[in-house]
Amino acid sequence: MHAKMIFNRVFSRVNPLAIICVFMFFSVGCNRDDHGDRHSHRSGTVSDIDGNSYQTVIIGTQEWMTSNLRTTRYNDGASIEYPGTDNNAWENNTRGAYSWYKNDEAAHSKTYGALYNWHAVNTGKLCPAGWRVPEDDEWTKVNKYLANNAGGKLKGNSPEYWSGMNTGATNESGFNAFPSGVRFSNLPGGARGESQGYFYYIGETGRWWTSTDYSSSNAWYRSLHSNSGNVYRSHNFKGDGYSVRCVRNLD
């Protein structure tokens, strides 16, 4: 039988509605945005002035670094102050400073990044050119975008970096947050004591500065905890050392 006649007979027995549905299915599939589902994993890279390279991810309408900043210089080439083990110098710094957790760069730099006081953030020169430390409301947008279990969707789910069960961690957003701890300039609650300038909470908590100040002495930050799937918003002393993630708007 002629091939054309066979095709016509087969085609005549197929429900035209079914053909339309199949066509629409493949059309949507082929034109689907590379972002995938609601939480994107399209990635890129960016480098800081020290030559450190960072993977990036699209979350909502913005592009975020997927690891903490670890530059030792501002984007104009100027060195960021490094008080090291001098707790008094760390506590009294108002020009901008950074630290490695427990002053151990080799052990903590690549996984956890550096801890910066807010004065370094406030220079506006901490992130690579074209990038910035997010404002308070930009963190709020991410929280709303990710919705339920937002903290869990931001937390990296590699168990070796988190103490306890790392509640809710899926890393669905690709943000890959790890609990990098903090370096205090004042103890929690504002008390000053022998532990000022010391390090706490690695493996349990990560805190990330925003560029938005709260008062002359405090600024806003976000935190994630091993025992919760929430994102917490609070403010604390500008002299404390927290992690930094950089962000930029999509072109």
Contacts in CASP RR format, 6 or more apart in sequence:
PFRMAT RR
TARGET T0000
AUTHOR 0000-0000-0000
METHOD contacts of the structure
MODEL  1
MHAKMIFNRVFSRVNPLAIICVFMFFSVGCNRDDHGDRHSHRSGTVSDID
GNSYQTVIIGTQEWMTSNLRTTRYNDGASIEYPGTDNNAWENNTRGAYSW
YKNDEAAHSKTYGALYNWHAVNTGKLCPAGWRVPEDDEWTKVNKYLANNA
GGKLKGNSPEYWSGMNTGATNESGFNAFPSGVRFSNLPGGARGESQGYFY
YIGETGRWWTSTDYSSSNAWYRSLHSNSGNVYRSHNFKGDGYSVRCVRNL
D
34 42 0 8 1.000
35 41 0 8 1.000
35 42 0 8 1.000
35 58 0 8 1.000
39 59 0 8 1.000
39 146 0 8 1.000
39 153 0 8 1.000
39 172 0 8 1.000
39 173 0 8 1.000
39 174 0 8 1.000
40 57 0 8 1.000
40 58 0 8 1.000
40 59 0 8 1.000
40 60 0 8 1.000
41 57 0 8 1.000
41 58 0 8 1.000
41 174 0 8 1.000
42 57 0 8 1.000
42 58 0 8 1.000
43 55 0 8 1.000
43 56 0 8 1.000
43 57 0 8 1.000
43 58 0 8 1.000
43 66 0 8 1.000
44 55 0 8 1.000
44 56 0 8 1.000
44 57 0 8 1.000
44 63 0 8 1.000
45 53 0 8 1.000
45 54 0 8 1.000
45 55 0 8 1.000
45 56 0 8 1.000
46 53 0 8 1.000
46 54 0 8 1.000
46 56 0 8 1.000
46 65 0 8 1.000
46 128 0 8 1.000
46 131 0 8 1.000
46 246 0 8 1.000
47 53 0 8 1.000
47 54 0 8 1.000
47 128 0 8 1.000
48 54 0 8 1.000
48 69 0 8 1.000
48 70 0 8 1.000
48 71 0 8 1.000
48 73 0 8 1.000
48 75 0 8 1.000
48 127 0 8 1.000
48 128 0 8 1.000
49 71 0 8 1.000
49 73 0 8 1.000
49 74 0 8 1.000
49 75 0 8 1.000
49 77 0 8 1.000
49 128 0 8 1.000
50 70 0 8 1.000
50 71 0 8 1.000
50 72 0 8 1.000
50 73 0 8 1.000
52 70 0 8 1.000
52 71 0 8 1.000
54 65 0 8 1.000
54 66 0 8 1.000
54 67 0 8 1.000
54 69 0 8 1.000
54 246 0 8 1.000
55 65 0 8 1.000
55 66 0 8 1.000
55 67 0 8 1.000
56 63 0 8 1.000
56 64 0 8 1.000
56 65 0 8 1.000
56 66 0 8 1.000
57 63 0 8 1.000
57 64 0 8 1.000
57 66 0 8 1.000
57 173 0 8 1.000
57 174 0 8 1.000
57 175 0 8 1.000
58 64 0 8 1.000
58 250 0 8 1.000
59 142 0 8 1.000
59 145 0 8 1.000
59 146 0 8 1.000
59 173 0 8 1.000
59 174 0 8 1.000
59 175 0 8 1.000
60 141 0 8 1.000
60 142 0 8 1.000
60 145 0 8 1.000
61 249 0 8 1.000
61 250 0 8 1.000
62 138 0 8 1.000
62 141 0 8 1.000
62 142 0 8 1.000
62 247 0 8 1.000
62 248 0 8 1.000
62 249 0 8 1.000
62 250 0 8 1.000
63 247 0 8 1.000
63 248 0 8 1.000
63 249 0 8 1.000
63 250 0 8 1.000
64 142 0 8 1.000
64 175 0 8 1.000
64 245 0 8 1.000
64 246 0 8 1.000
64 247 0 8 1.000
65 131 0 8 1.000
65 245 0 8 1.000
65 246 0 8 1.000
65 247 0 8 1.000
66 174 0 8 1.000
66 175 0 8 1.000
66 176 0 8 1.000
67 113 0 8 1.000
67 176 0 8 1.000
68 112 0 8 1.000
68 113 0 8 1.000
68 114 0 8 1.000
68 178 0 8 1.000
68 180 0 8 1.000
68 208 0 8 1.000
68 243 0 8 1.000
68 244 0 8 1.000
68 245 0 8 1.000
69 113 0 8 1.000
69 114 0 8 1.000
69 116 0 8 1.000
69 126 0 8 1.000
69 127 0 8 1.000
69 243 0 8 1.000
69 244 0 8 1.000
69 245 0 8 1.000
69 246 0 8 1.000
70 109 0 8 1.000
70 110 0 8 1.000
70 113 0 8 1.000
70 114 0 8 1.000
71 80 0 8 1.000
71 114 0 8 1.000
71 126 0 8 1.000
72 79 0 8 1.000
72 80 0 8 1.000
72 82 0 8 1.000
72 98 0 8 1.000
72 114 0 8 1.000
73 79 0 8 1.000
73 80 0 8 1.000
74 80 0 8 1.000
74 120 0 8 1.000
74 123 0 8 1.000
74 125 0 8 1.000
74 126 0 8 1.000
75 125 0 8 1.000
75 126 0 8 1.000
75 127 0 8 1.000
75 128 0 8 1.000
75 129 0 8 1.000
76 125 0 8 1.000
78 125 0 8 1.000
80 96 0 8 1.000
80 97 0 8 1.000
80 98 0 8 1.000
80 116 0 8 1.000
80 120 0 8 1.000
80 126 0 8 1.000
81 93 0 8 1.000
81 95 0 8 1.000
81 96 0 8 1.000
81 97 0 8 1.000
81 98 0 8 1.000
82 97 0 8 1.000
82 98 0 8 1.000
82 99 0 8 1.000
83 89 0 8 1.000
83 90 0 8 1.000
83 93 0 8 1.000
83 97 0 8 1.000
83 99 0 8 1.000
84 90 0 8 1.000
84 99 0 8 1.000
84 103 0 8 1.000
85 103 0 8 1.000
87 196 0 8 1.000
87 197 0 8 1.000
87 198 0 8 1.000
89 97 0 8 1.000
90 97 0 8 1.000
90 99 0 8 1.000
90 117 0 8 1.000
90 183 0 8 1.000
90 185 0 8 1.000
90 197 0 8 1.000
90 239 0 8 1.000
91 185 0 8 1.000
91 186 0 8 1.000
91 196 0 8 1.000
91 197 0 8 1.000
91 239 0 8 1.000
93 117 0 8 1.000
93 119 0 8 1.000
93 239 0 8 1.000
94 119 0 8 1.000
94 239 0 8 1.000
95 119 0 8 1.000
96 116 0 8 1.000
96 117 0 8 1.000
96 119 0 8 1.000
96 120 0 8 1.000
96 122 0 8 1.000
96 123 0 8 1.000
97 116 0 8 1.000
97 117 0 8 1.000
97 119 0 8 1.000
97 120 0 8 1.000
98 114 0 8 1.000
98 115 0 8 1.000
98 116 0 8 1.000
98 117 0 8 1.000
98 120 0 8 1.000
99 114 0 8 1.000
99 115 0 8 1.000
99 116 0 8 1.000
99 183 0 8 1.000
99 241 0 8 1.000
100 108 0 8 1.000
100 109 0 8 1.000
100 113 0 8 1.000
100 114 0 8 1.000
100 115 0 8 1.000
101 107 0 8 1.000
101 108 0 8 1.000
101 112 0 8 1.000
101 115 0 8 1.000
101 180 0 8 1.000
101 181 0 8 1.000
101 183 0 8 1.000
101 199 0 8 1.000
101 202 0 8 1.000
102 108 0 8 1.000
102 199 0 8 1.000
108 180 0 8 1.000
108 202 0 8 1.000
111 161 0 8 1.000
111 178 0 8 1.000
111 180 0 8 1.000
112 178 0 8 1.000
112 180 0 8 1.000
112 181 0 8 1.000
112 202 0 8 1.000
112 243 0 8 1.000
113 180 0 8 1.000
113 243 0 8 1.000
114 243 0 8 1.000
114 244 0 8 1.000
115 180 0 8 1.000
115 181 0 8 1.000
115 182 0 8 1.000
115 183 0 8 1.000
115 241 0 8 1.000
115 242 0 8 1.000
115 243 0 8 1.000
116 126 0 8 1.000
116 209 0 8 1.000
116 241 0 8 1.000
116 242 0 8 1.000
116 243 0 8 1.000
116 244 0 8 1.000
117 185 0 8 1.000
117 238 0 8 1.000
117 239 0 8 1.000
117 240 0 8 1.000
117 241 0 8 1.000
118 209 0 8 1.000
118 213 0 8 1.000
118 219 0 8 1.000
118 238 0 8 1.000
118 239 0 8 1.000
118 240 0 8 1.000
118 241 0 8 1.000
118 242 0 8 1.000
119 238 0 8 1.000
119 239 0 8 1.000
120 126 0 8 1.000
121 133 0 8 1.000
121 209 0 8 1.000
121 211 0 8 1.000
121 219 0 8 1.000
121 244 0 8 1.000
122 211 0 8 1.000
122 213 0 8 1.000
122 238 0 8 1.000
124 132 0 8 1.000
124 133 0 8 1.000
124 211 0 8 1.000
126 133 0 8 1.000
126 244 0 8 1.000
126 246 0 8 1.000
127 133 0 8 1.000
127 244 0 8 1.000
127 246 0 8 1.000
128 246 0 8 1.000
130 248 0 8 1.000
131 246 0 8 1.000
131 247 0 8 1.000
131 248 0 8 1.000
132 211 0 8 1.000
132 246 0 8 1.000
132 247 0 8 1.000
132 248 0 8 1.000
133 209 0 8 1.000
133 210 0 8 1.000
133 211 0 8 1.000
133 244 0 8 1.000
133 245 0 8 1.000
133 246 0 8 1.000
133 247 0 8 1.000
134 210 0 8 1.000
134 211 0 8 1.000
134 245 0 8 1.000
134 246 0 8 1.000
134 247 0 8 1.000
135 210 0 8 1.000
135 211 0 8 1.000
135 212 0 8 1.000
136 210 0 8 1.000
136 211 0 8 1.000
136 212 0 8 1.000
136 220 0 8 1.000
136 233 0 8 1.000
137 212 0 8 1.000
138 210 0 8 1.000
138 247 0 8 1.000
139 208 0 8 1.000
139 210 0 8 1.000
139 222 0 8 1.000
139 231 0 8 1.000
139 233 0 8 1.000
140 233 0 8 1.000
142 150 0 8 1.000
142 154 0 8 1.000
142 173 0 8 1.000
143 150 0 8 1.000
143 222 0 8 1.000
143 231 0 8 1.000
146 153 0 8 1.000
146 154 0 8 1.000
146 172 0 8 1.000
146 173 0 8 1.000
149 168 0 8 1.000
149 170 0 8 1.000
149 229 0 8 1.000
150 229 0 8 1.000
150 230 0 8 1.000
150 231 0 8 1.000
151 168 0 8 1.000
151 177 0 8 1.000
151 224 0 8 1.000
151 228 0 8 1.000
151 229 0 8 1.000
151 230 0 8 1.000
151 231 0 8 1.000
152 167 0 8 1.000
152 168 0 8 1.000
152 169 0 8 1.000
152 170 0 8 1.000
152 171 0 8 1.000
152 172 0 8 1.000
152 224 0 8 1.000
152 229 0 8 1.000
153 170 0 8 1.000
153 171 0 8 1.000
153 172 0 8 1.000
153 173 0 8 1.000
153 175 0 8 1.000
154 171 0 8 1.000
154 173 0 8 1.000
154 174 0 8 1.000
154 175 0 8 1.000
154 177 0 8 1.000
154 224 0 8 1.000
154 231 0 8 1.000
155 162 0 8 1.000
155 166 0 8 1.000
155 168 0 8 1.000
155 169 0 8 1.000
155 170 0 8 1.000
155 171 0 8 1.000
155 175 0 8 1.000
155 177 0 8 1.000
155 178 0 8 1.000
155 224 0 8 1.000
155 229 0 8 1.000
156 162 0 8 1.000
156 166 0 8 1.000
156 169 0 8 1.000
156 171 0 8 1.000
156 174 0 8 1.000
156 175 0 8 1.000
156 176 0 8 1.000
156 177 0 8 1.000
156 178 0 8 1.000
157 166 0 8 1.000
157 169 0 8 1.000
157 170 0 8 1.000
157 171 0 8 1.000
158 178 0 8 1.000
159 166 0 8 1.000
161 178 0 8 1.000
161 179 0 8 1.000
161 203 0 8 1.000
162 169 0 8 1.000
162 178 0 8 1.000
162 179 0 8 1.000
162 203 0 8 1.000
162 204 0 8 1.000
162 226 0 8 1.000
163 179 0 8 1.000
163 203 0 8 1.000
163 204 0 8 1.000
163 226 0 8 1.000
164 226 0 8 1.000
164 227 0 8 1.000
165 226 0 8 1.000
165 227 0 8 1.000
166 226 0 8 1.000
167 225 0 8 1.000
167 226 0 8 1.000
167 227 0 8 1.000
167 228 0 8 1.000
167 229 0 8 1.000
168 229 0 8 1.000
169 229 0 8 1.000
175 245 0 8 1.000
177 206 0 8 1.000
177 208 0 8 1.000
177 224 0 8 1.000
178 203 0 8 1.000
178 206 0 8 1.000
179 201 0 8 1.000
179 202 0 8 1.000
179 203 0 8 1.000
179 204 0 8 1.000
179 205 0 8 1.000
179 206 0 8 1.000
179 224 0 8 1.000
179 225 0 8 1.000
179 226 0 8 1.000
180 202 0 8 1.000
180 206 0 8 1.000
180 207 0 8 1.000
180 243 0 8 1.000
181 199 0 8 1.000
181 200 0 8 1.000
181 201 0 8 1.000
181 202 0 8 1.000
181 203 0 8 1.000
181 204 0 8 1.000
181 205 0 8 1.000
181 206 0 8 1.000
181 207 0 8 1.000
181 243 0 8 1.000
182 199 0 8 1.000
182 200 0 8 1.000
182 201 0 8 1.000
182 205 0 8 1.000
182 206 0 8 1.000
182 207 0 8 1.000
182 240 0 8 1.000
182 241 0 8 1.000
182 242 0 8 1.000
183 197 0 8 1.000
183 198 0 8 1.000
183 199 0 8 1.000
183 240 0 8 1.000
183 241 0 8 1.000
184 195 0 8 1.000
184 196 0 8 1.000
184 197 0 8 1.000
184 198 0 8 1.000
184 199 0 8 1.000
184 200 0 8 1.000
184 237 0 8 1.000
184 240 0 8 1.000
184 241 0 8 1.000
185 196 0 8 1.000
185 197 0 8 1.000
185 237 0 8 1.000
185 239 0 8 1.000
185 240 0 8 1.000
185 241 0 8 1.000
186 192 0 8 1.000
186 196 0 8 1.000
186 237 0 8 1.000
186 239 0 8 1.000
186 240 0 8 1.000
187 193 0 8 1.000
187 195 0 8 1.000
187 196 0 8 1.000
190 237 0 8 1.000
203 226 0 8 1.000
204 225 0 8 1.000
204 226 0 8 1.000
205 223 0 8 1.000
205 224 0 8 1.000
205 225 0 8 1.000
205 226 0 8 1.000
206 223 0 8 1.000
206 224 0 8 1.000
206 225 0 8 1.000
206 242 0 8 1.000
206 243 0 8 1.000
207 221 0 8 1.000
207 222 0 8 1.000
207 223 0 8 1.000
207 240 0 8 1.000
207 242 0 8 1.000
207 243 0 8 1.000
208 221 0 8 1.000
208 222 0 8 1.000
208 223 0 8 1.000
208 242 0 8 1.000
208 243 0 8 1.000
208 244 0 8 1.000
208 245 0 8 1.000
209 219 0 8 1.000
209 221 0 8 1.000
209 242 0 8 1.000
209 243 0 8 1.000
209 244 0 8 1.000
210 219 0 8 1.000
210 220 0 8 1.000
210 221 0 8 1.000
210 222 0 8 1.000
212 219 0 8 1.000
212 220 0 8 1.000
213 219 0 8 1.000
213 220 0 8 1.000
213 238 0 8 1.000
214 220 0 8 1.000
214 235 0 8 1.000
215 235 0 8 1.000
217 237 0 8 1.000
217 238 0 8 1.000
218 235 0 8 1.000
218 236 0 8 1.000
218 237 0 8 1.000
218 238 0 8 1.000
219 235 0 8 1.000
219 236 0 8 1.000
219 238 0 8 1.000
220 233 0 8 1.000
220 234 0 8 1.000
220 235 0 8 1.000
221 233 0 8 1.000
221 234 0 8 1.000
221 235 0 8 1.000
221 236 0 8 1.000
221 242 0 8 1.000
222 231 0 8 1.000
222 232 0 8 1.000
222 233 0 8 1.000
223 231 0 8 1.000
223 232 0 8 1.000
223 234 0 8 1.000
224 231 0 8 1.000
224 232 0 8 1.000
225 232 0 8 1.000
END
